[in-house]
Amino acid sequence: MKHHMRGKLPRPIIITTICVLFFVAALYAERLSLISSRTSIFKFKPCSRKYSKAKSNERKSEVLANTSWIDDRFDFDAEECNVANGKWVFNKSIEPLYNDTSCPYIDRQYSCLKNGRPDSDFLRWEWQPEDCTLPRFNPTVALKKIQGKRLLFVGDSLQRNQWESFVCLVQGIIPRKQKSMKRGRVHSVFKAKEYNATIEFYWAPFLVESNSDIHIIGDPKKRIIKVDAIQERAKNWTGVDILVFNTYVWWMSGLRVNALWGSFANGEEGYEELETPIAYKLGLKTWANWVDSTIDPNKTRVFFTTMSPAHTKSEEWGHKDGVKCFNETKPVRKKNHWGSGSNKGMMSVVASVVKKMKVPVTVINITQISEYRIDGHSSVYTETGGKLLDEEEKANPKNADCIHWCLPGVPDTWNQIFLAML
């Protein structure tokens, strides 16, 4: 018993020993921490604020450099892309595919640079849709798409604007002996012989017949539109592979138009004054009935170009002291700008008529993108009555043509969209 008791240490000594060991361990750990801290000061000294910011900027630049080629917009798809939703982007490096010297087919009415326009920045704006990438106009691709075919633009002078643009965009790559142009008062034909293709224009400002579409009557009040007759004009549109229609500006001569049913034989008696949208809808229904009853969608594609806006009220884009589009050199930057030169009611008529048609019609929506382009019109660099404006006339803003467009210019973008859809 005594021997067993000797083998045990007294409790106070055990407690004291444990306390001393804990104290030594704590002291040793604190010294290690201090040494580690001091060591880190030398070996892992943080960057100065300036250096850190520079490295951060380098990383950002590197990320931007690596992702600058990435575009999250999808490739153009006519059914998926809302081409009207976007913006005009200035690109000083681009050059038009033609000019009004290299393309001999431009009417003087649209040859702004040749007619003395001093600025050329209006040629370097590109339309960039928000949702998709719009491919550049490729003349070779365009000619291959219409190879062995007839392409016919039908409509008013703005449709002629688009037709001349298309011809000029492609003609530059065709040898001189492999192309020809035959102009007519109503029907004009450009031939690309090498491709066995024609690019044609047919003058029909209302699409339906009138007493003013061949022999033009200057006074709108004397014009009479035969809203139920189209066959006399439309018989010239058959056997065509690609049809592109438009009609708008000639309907906009007033709040009401003279409309007629039946024969013109009785001295054009019996016409009625109709509100313009009503007459427009009747005329478009006549056109739609002709398309549905005549066109084979397996052989012919049908397009309809929406209204081209006029810019005659400068206060609508914030230039209260301006006159029409005179001396405008840049597009409107305000998102979704829409002026009185484009009638949404008339545009909805087109939508409602096309929607009910049996033959598919692809709508080329140029209205919103053109609304921004107050700088793209012929303005005073044009002709009137077959004569170019002289210097005195050019100085008068009231002479500005704010309906038609310079070529090269905005209609080239219409055809860029058209080709993408084609």
MOTAZI-V372507 format. One record per backbone hydrogen bond with DSSP energy under -1.0 kcal/mol. NH is the residue of the N-H (numbers start at 1). CO is the residue of the C=O. Records with the same first field share a line. If there is no record, write none. Layout:
NH: CO ; CO
//
This chain:
5: 1
6: 2
8: 5
14: 10
15: 11
16: 12
17: 13
18: 14
19: 15
20: 16
21: 17
22: 18
23: 19
24: 20
25: 21
26: 22
27: 23
28: 24
29: 25
30: 26
31: 27
32: 28
33: 29
34: 30
35: 31
36: 32
37: 33
38: 34
39: 35
40: 36
41: 37
42: 38
43: 39
44: 40
52: 48
53: 49
54: 50
55: 51
56: 52
57: 53
58: 54
59: 55
60: 56
61: 57
62: 58
63: 59
64: 60
65: 61
66: 62
67: 63
68: 64
70: 67
74: 131
81: 77
83: 81
85: 82
87: 128
89: 126
91: 124
94: 91
103: 99
110: 107
112: 110
115: 111
116: 113
117: 112
123: 120
124: 121
126: 89
128: 87
130: 85
133: 74
142: 138
143: 139
144: 140
145: 141
146: 142
148: 195
149: 146
151: 198
152: 242
153: 200
154: 244
155: 202
160: 156
161: 157
162: 158
163: 159
164: 160
165: 161
166: 162
167: 163
168: 164
169: 165
170: 166
171: 167
173: 170
174: 171
178: 175
179: 176
180: 191
182: 189
188: 201
189: 182
190: 199
191: 180
192: 197
193: 178
195: 192
196: 193
197: 192
198: 149
199: 190
200: 151
201: 188
202: 153
203: 186
204: 155
207: 204
208: 206
209: 229
211: 224
222: 219
223: 220
225: 258
226: 209
227: 225
229: 226
233: 230
234: 230
235: 231
236: 233
237: 234
241: 150
242: 150
243: 301
244: 152
245: 303
246: 154
251: 248
257: 274
259: 272
260: 225
268: 264
269: 266
272: 259
274: 257
276: 255
279: 275
280: 276
281: 277
282: 278
283: 279
284: 280
285: 281
286: 282
287: 283
288: 284
289: 285
290: 286
291: 287
292: 288
293: 289
294: 290
295: 291
299: 296
300: 296
301: 241
303: 243
304: 362
305: 245
306: 364
311: 402
316: 313
317: 314
318: 315
319: 314
320: 318
322: 319
326: 323
328: 325
332: 372
337: 334
342: 339
347: 343
348: 344
349: 345
350: 346
351: 347
352: 348
353: 349
354: 350
355: 351
357: 354
362: 302
364: 304
366: 364
370: 366
371: 367
373: 370
374: 372
376: 373
378: 404
379: 401
381: 378
382: 380
384: 387
387: 384
389: 382
394: 390
395: 391
396: 393
399: 396
400: 397
401: 379
406: 376
407: 110
412: 409
413: 410
414: 410
415: 411
416: 412
417: 413
418: 414
419: 415
420: 416
421: 417
422: 418
//
